Amino acid sequence: MGRVSWKSDAGRAVVPLVLLLALFYGGREGLFGGDAKQVVADLKNDGPNEVGLDELTKNYYAGLQETDREVNLGSGLTMWVRNLFDRRQGLTADLARKSEPIENLDGHFLFWENIRDEEVMYKGVAVRMNRFGHRDDDAYEKEKPADVFRIAVVGGSNCMAYGVEVEQGWVELLEARLNQELAGRRWRRFELINFAVVSYYLPEKLYVYKHQVRDFHPDLVLVEALAIELRGRMTDSVATRIFEKRPLEFSFFEEIARNVGIKPDHSQKKMSKLLKGQTRIMAEECFKEIARLSREYQLPTAVLALRLEIEGVHPMLKFQSQVARESGLPVLEVFDTFEGGSSDMYVHPRDYHPSFKANQLIVDELYNDLLSDPTLRPMLGAANVAESR
């Protein structure tokens, strides 16, 4: 991560520009509050620069699992500039960093879950959980009617539609699309149940798949895969579980920890360092376990490889798509939606959750992928639709 030091030539060159910005934007907004000394003190802070801030917040804006980073960002030039632009764009800082509706779980494999019947604000949008802890318009009963096709969605905050209204997220939009175009053929109605939780990565998604989705008797499960999952987040979360003596739940995590030489007296930082090179192995094992459980549960399951970057398809997402297929899982590659996109594909210039526009485009591509898959298309009762195209 890049840093700009007060004592460096680059740091001294930045100061006049920031002061000019402050004078231009700040007079009317009262940013200085009559205390110029605080501004100078902020400018001397040798913390992450704005590029570093964007990297930290990409896809998962200040998640609660990163409270140590949030504290580091809570003072100095970075936070001052961030607050300035938040105010100029009508995005108040308290709403931007409002706590997600999650509940800490001590001594559990999961670090948190959604709190049932809870509502908070995120980017000025209400995020409400139903009685099951799902961000859903509907709280479907666990018992599924015989004439209903039910899809369980397992994912993170992008599946939760953070930053947009619930009906503007791709899960709700896909449910509406399926009911509009396919209901009344083989199935009377389609229901999508959203098991997504903010900052859930492959280990957490695997846990949800194993322990939660079957209670709702789905006919199909979609497990989200993102490039960001393999950028250190997964190995850090496993290291934290080992350090905090949480159960690892899956034997392959324990085996990987033994193979890299993790000891009980190691620091958390040391554990994370030892696990860094095991990202791909962990991903492979997670997909293998999902495939194994799919066979054991006789529960059709597909992986949704979701590209969220306008710069191109990240190699880590291609890797996940490959290993998921090698594990025997169908893969729906939503790779084209963000191609050639711009900032309007995101809810905010510094928050990379999909916008309403992007969610609509995700559904267009995903729906076509579902109808193009030779295994999934007949399950949906869409064979005649596909043949007529």
ABEGO torsion letter per residue (X at the ends): XBBBBAABAAAAAAAAAAAAAAAAAAAAAGAAGGBAAAAAAAAABBBBBAAAAAAAABGBBGBAAAAAAAAAAABEAAAAAAAAAAAAAGBBAAAAABBBBBBBBBGBABABBBBBGBBBBBGGBBBBBBAAGBBBABBBBABBBAABBBBBBBBBAAAAGBGBBAAABAAAAAAAAAAAAABGBABABBBBBBABBBGBBAAAAAAAAAAAAAAAGBABBBBBBBAAAAAGAAAAAAAAAAAAGBBAGBAAAAAAAAAAGBBAABBAAAAAAAAAAAAAAAAAAAAAAAAAAAAAAGBBBBBBBBBABAAEBBAAAAAAAAAAAAAGBBBBBBAAAABGBBAAABABAABABBBAAAAAAAAAAAAAAAAABAAAAAAAGAAAAAAAX
